Amino acid sequence: MVSFEHASATSVKEAIRFLAERGKNPVAIAGGQDLMSMLKDELVRPGLVVDLKTIPDLHRIEYEPGRGLTIGALATLAEIEEHPVIREQYPAIAQAAAAVGTPQIRNMGTIGGNLCQRPQCWYFRGDFPCLRRGGDYCSAAVGQNKYHCILGGDPCYIVHPSDLAVPLRAYGASVEIVGPEGKRTVRLDEFFLLPSQDVQRENVLEPGEIVTWVHVPPSEGAEAAFVKFTERGAWDFAVVSVAAVLKRADGSAKLKGGRIVLGGVAPVPWLAEKANAALRGAEPTEKVLENVAELALDGAQPLEHNAYKVPLAKNLVKRAVRQALGV
């Protein structure tokens, strides 16, 4: 790795000041697992690494009935997985946190880092032509693309690696961002960027900005689940994952509405809008679930080696809905 300076920030304000030192090409570090692999692969060459873990306030997890859940960006995945209120009120978030890596990874990894991690695509990480690194074309389009996207990919076929982003988007979460120009709040629906919007960025963070808080709306009355398929039993990224957050109409078997979000199939956590529309006013019969699963993958365009993801994702959609509703 290249040599770099290290600075421990004691406040958000100090972190932003360090990250404004443009001549040093600064980067932020939280849990550090993604950044360390990027450093070793020389995908980033910073002169200054700014440690955010020393900011005490951003480790908090708070819940207020009627206002929802607030998670500091430095809260670890283990803390989220084990938090009693999250397990009760936002089970899909706890389930997703529990599905990440190994206990050691969950003890180090943070929710902010999980949302902002870079692609795991082997063409991006390796010595290959890559649009995301400034190349002329996407090697995955014509190369080995077993794990690449089937929705929203053109012209770059990465999949977003975050497990937490999938249920968080399903719950309608937003992130608070702080940078040199001040503070702003962005819904996760607008936080992640498709390649057609910007082929070299995965999210809307500008230089010098960091995620500080994650806000999740109240979930009273919601029934939810997160399911994930991996090739290995543990320590693996999702081949496909699905979060379903559903609400029933009062005193009825019919659904008032819901949000289904897919992971592992697109460059962003994929909101299945047509499927979500089909849930409103529907009773979750087998016929309805089949239709919802079909609509969730509407428009899928598999590459040469990943057509298996279409039936896999359809089955996981049905499983997530059944698991959420207990049917």
C-alpha positions in Angstrom: 0.0 0.0 0.0 1.0 3.6 -0.5 2.1 5.6 2.6 -0.5 7.9 4.0 -1.2 10.1 7.1 -3.9 9.2 9.6 -6.1 11.6 11.5 -8.7 10.8 14.1 -11.7 13.1 14.0 -13.4 13.8 17.3 -16.5 15.5 15.8 -18.3 15.7 12.5 -17.1 19.3 12.0 -13.5 18.2 12.4 -13.9 15.2 10.1 -15.3 17.6 7.4 -12.3 19.9 7.9 -9.9 17.0 7.5 -11.7 15.8 4.4 -11.5 19.3 2.8 -7.7 19.0 2.6 -7.8 18.4 -1.2 -4.0 18.3 -1.7 -3.9 15.1 0.4 -6.7 13.3 -1.5 -8.3 12.4 1.8 -10.7 9.4 2.4 -12.9 8.5 5.4 -12.6 5.2 7.2 -15.2 3.7 9.6 -15.1 -0.1 10.0 -12.5 -0.1 7.3 -13.0 -3.5 5.7 -13.9 -2.2 2.2 -11.4 0.6 2.3 -8.5 -1.6 3.3 -9.2 -4.0 0.4 -9.4 -0.9 -1.9 -6.0 0.3 -0.6 -4.4 -3.1 -1.1 -5.7 -3.2 -4.6 -4.5 0.4 -5.2 -8.0 1.4 -6.3 -7.6 4.4 -4.0 -4.3 6.2 -3.2 -5.0 8.6 -0.4 -2.5 10.9 1.3 -4.7 11.2 4.4 -7.1 8.7 6.0 -9.7 10.3 8.3 -10.9 8.0 11.1 -14.6 8.5 11.9 -14.8 5.9 14.6 -13.5 8.4 17.1 -16.7 10.6 16.7 -18.6 9.4 19.8 -22.1 10.8 18.9 -22.5 8.7 15.7 -22.7 5.4 17.5 -26.2 6.0 18.9 -29.3 4.1 18.0 -32.6 5.8 19.1 -36.3 5.0 18.7 -39.2 7.3 19.4 -42.8 6.0 18.8 -44.5 8.1 16.1 -41.2 9.5 14.8 -39.3 6.3 14.0 -35.8 5.0 14.2 -32.5 6.9 14.0 -29.2 5.0 13.6 -25.8 6.7 13.8 -23.7 5.9 10.8 -21.0 4.4 13.1 -23.4 1.9 14.7 -22.1 -1.6 14.0 -24.0 -4.3 12.2 -23.8 -6.4 15.4 -25.4 -3.6 17.4 -28.2 -3.3 14.8 -28.7 -7.1 14.6 -29.0 -7.4 18.4 -31.0 -4.2 19.2 -34.3 -5.2 20.8 -36.4 -2.4 19.2 -35.0 -3.0 15.7 -35.7 -6.8 16.1 -39.3 -6.1 17.1 -40.3 -3.0 15.1 -38.0 -3.4 12.0 -37.2 -7.1 11.8 -36.1 -7.0 8.1 -33.3 -4.6 9.1 -32.1 -6.9 12.0 -32.3 -9.9 9.6 -30.2 -8.2 7.0 -27.6 -7.1 9.5 -27.4 -10.7 10.8 -26.9 -12.0 7.2 -23.7 -9.9 6.6 -20.4 -11.8 6.6 -19.2 -13.3 9.9 -19.5 -12.2 13.6 -16.1 -10.5 13.3 -17.2 -8.5 10.2 -20.4 -7.5 11.9 -18.5 -6.4 15.0 -16.4 -4.0 12.9 -18.7 -3.1 10.0 -20.9 0.0 10.3 -24.2 0.9 8.8 -22.7 3.9 7.0 -19.9 1.8 5.5 -22.3 -0.9 4.5 -24.4 1.6 2.5 -21.4 3.3 0.9 -19.2 0.4 0.0 -17.9 0.1 -3.5 -18.8 -2.7 -6.0 -17.4 -6.2 -5.6 -17.3 -6.7 -9.3 -14.1 -8.5 -10.2 -13.5 -6.3 -13.3 -13.7 -3.2 -11.1 -11.4 -4.7 -8.4 -9.1 -6.3 -10.9 -6.8 -5.4 -13.7 -9.4 -5.2 -16.5 -11.0 -2.5 -18.6 -13.7 -0.9 -16.5 -16.1 2.0 -17.1 -16.3 2.7 -13.4 -12.5 3.2 -13.3 -12.5 5.4 -16.4 -12.2 2.7 -19.0 -13.9 2.6 -22.4 -16.3 -0.3 -21.8 -17.7 -2.7 -19.2 -15.8 -6.0 -19.3 -18.8 -7.7 -17.6 -21.0 -7.1 -20.6 -19.1 -9.7 -22.6 -17.0 -11.5 -20.0 -17.8 -13.8 -17.1 -21.0 -12.2 -15.6 -22.5 -14.9 -13.4 -22.9 -12.5 -10.5 -23.7 -9.3 -12.4 -27.0 -7.5 -12.8 -30.1 -8.3 -14.7 -31.9 -5.0 -14.1 -30.9 -1.4 -14.7 -27.4 -2.2 -15.8 -26.6 -0.5 -19.1 -23.8 0.6 -19.6 -22.3 -0.9 -16.4 -23.4 -4.2 -14.9 -22.3 -4.1 -11.3 -24.7 -5.1 -8.5 -24.8 -3.0 -5.3 -23.2 -5.1 -2.5 -25.1 -3.7 0.5 -27.4 -6.0 2.4 -28.7 -3.3 4.8 -29.7 -1.0 1.9 -32.3 -3.5 0.7 -34.6 -3.4 3.8 -33.8 0.2 4.5 -35.1 1.3 1.1 -38.2 -1.0 1.7 -38.9 0.8 4.9 -38.6 4.2 3.1 -35.4 5.3 5.0 -33.4 8.4 4.4 -29.8 9.4 5.2 -28.4 12.6 6.7 -25.3 13.9 4.8 -22.9 16.5 6.1 -20.2 18.2 4.0 -18.4 21.4 3.3 -21.6 23.0 2.1 -23.6 22.0 5.1 -26.2 19.4 5.9 -28.8 17.7 3.7 -31.3 14.8 4.0 -31.7 12.4 1.1 -34.2 9.5 0.8 -32.5 6.2 -0.2 -34.8 6.3 -3.2 -32.6 9.1 -4.5 -29.3 8.3 -2.7 -28.2 5.5 -5.0 -27.2 6.2 -8.6 -27.8 4.0 -11.7 -24.9 3.8 -14.2 -27.1 5.7 -16.7 -27.0 8.6 -14.2 -23.3 8.4 -13.3 -21.1 5.5 -14.4 -18.3 6.2 -11.9 -20.4 6.8 -8.7 -22.8 4.6 -6.8 -24.4 7.3 -4.7 -24.9 11.1 -4.5 -22.1 11.8 -2.0 -19.9 14.7 -3.2 -16.2 15.0 -2.3 -15.8 15.8 1.4 -19.3 14.5 2.3 -20.1 11.7 4.8 -23.3 10.0 5.9 -23.9 10.8 9.6 -27.4 9.4 10.4 -29.9 6.9 8.9 -33.6 7.8 9.6 -36.3 5.1 9.2 -40.0 6.2 9.4 -42.4 4.6 11.9 -43.2 1.0 11.1 -46.3 0.4 13.3 -48.6 -2.1 11.6 -45.9 -3.3 9.1 -45.0 -6.9 8.6 -41.6 -7.5 7.1 -38.9 -10.0 6.2 -35.5 -10.1 4.5 -34.3 -13.2 2.7 -30.9 -13.7 1.1 -29.5 -16.4 -1.2 -25.7 -17.0 -1.2 -23.5 -19.7 -2.7 -21.7 -20.2 0.6 -23.4 -20.7 3.9 -21.7 -17.6 5.4 -19.3 -14.8 4.7 -20.7 -14.1 1.3 -22.4 -11.4 -0.7 -26.0 -11.9 -1.9 -26.5 -13.6 -5.2 -30.1 -12.3 -4.8 -31.8 -10.9 -1.8 -35.3 -9.5 -1.2 -36.9 -7.3 1.5 -40.7 -7.1 1.8 -42.4 -4.5 4.0 -46.1 -4.9 3.9 -49.2 -3.5 5.6 -52.7 -5.1 5.8 -55.9 -3.2 5.5 -57.6 -2.9 8.9 -59.7 -5.9 9.8 -59.0 -7.5 6.4 -56.9 -10.2 4.8 -56.2 -7.7 2.0 -53.0 -5.7 1.8 -53.1 -1.9 2.2 -49.8 -1.7 0.4 -46.1 -2.5 0.7 -42.7 -2.2 -0.8 -40.6 -5.0 -2.2 -36.9 -4.2 -2.8 -34.4 -6.6 -4.5 -30.7 -6.9 -3.9 -28.0 -8.6 -6.0 -29.9 -7.9 -9.3 -29.2 -4.3 -10.1 -26.6 -1.5 -9.6 -28.9 -0.1 -6.9 -31.2 -1.7 -4.3 -34.1 -2.3 -6.8 -37.5 -1.0 -5.9 -40.0 -3.3 -7.6 -42.6 -0.6 -8.4 -45.0 -2.7 -10.6 -45.0 -5.5 -8.0 -45.7 -3.0 -5.2 -48.6 -1.5 -7.2 -50.0 -5.0 -7.6 -49.9 -5.5 -3.8 -52.3 -2.7 -3.0 -55.8 -4.0 -2.3 -54.8 -7.6 -3.0 -55.2 -10.7 -0.9 -52.0 -12.6 -0.7 -53.2 -15.8 -2.5 -50.8 -18.0 -4.5 -52.1 -16.5 -7.7 -51.4 -13.0 -6.5 -47.9 -13.9 -5.3 -47.1 -15.5 -8.7 -48.2 -12.2 -10.4 -46.2 -10.1 -7.9 -43.1 -12.2 -8.5 -43.5 -11.9 -12.2 -43.9 -8.1 -12.0 -40.9 -7.7 -9.7 -38.6 -9.0 -12.5 -40.4 -7.2 -15.3 -37.9 -5.8 -17.7 -35.1 -8.1 -16.6 -32.3 -8.5 -19.2 -30.0 -11.3 -18.2 -26.4 -11.5 -19.5 -24.9 -14.6 -20.9 -24.2 -16.4 -17.6 -26.8 -15.0 -15.1 -30.2 -15.9 -16.5 -30.6 -18.2 -13.4 -31.1 -15.0 -11.3 -34.6 -14.4 -12.8 -36.3 -17.6 -11.4 -34.3 -17.4 -8.3 -35.4 -13.8 -7.6 -39.0 -14.6 -8.3 -39.0 -17.5 -5.8 -37.3 -15.3 -3.2 -39.9 -12.6 -3.7 -42.7 -15.1 -2.9 -40.7 -16.4 0.1 -40.1 -12.9 1.5 -43.8 -12.0 1.2 -44.9 -15.3 2.8 -42.3 -15.0 5.6 -43.4 -11.4 6.3 -47.1 -12.3 6.5 -46.6 -15.6 8.2 -48.5 -17.5 5.4 
